[in-house]
Amino acid sequence: MKTKLEELLRFPCSFTYKVIGIARPELIDQLVKVIQLKIPGDYIPQIKSSNKGTYISVSITVFAKNFEQIESLYYDISKINMVRMVL
């Protein structure tokens, strides 16, 4: 059974992940490294810091060929130790 997200997307397509995690420079490096393993490319993350500077949100757009890539990256990104949430 297809999910609603899968039904809405037409592949190939651009897809943006928003990741919230602990504000450390290595979070961005790890995030880009994980994404490049699945979908090689040049990525320029957009970063916003929380008011207290404890957390950052990172938005990064990929060009996915199929829904399995999107799903797989959600899983891999969520496994990064400093990640608190993946949207």
BELVEN-V839159 format. One record per helix or strand of 3 or more residues. SS is the DSSP state (a for helix, b for strand). FROM is the first residue (numbers start at 0). TO is the last residue. Records with the same first field share a line. If there is no record, write none. Layout:
SS: FROM-TO ; FROM-TO
This chain:
a: 3-7 ; 24-37 ; 66-77
b: 12-21 ; 45-48 ; 54-63 ; 82-85
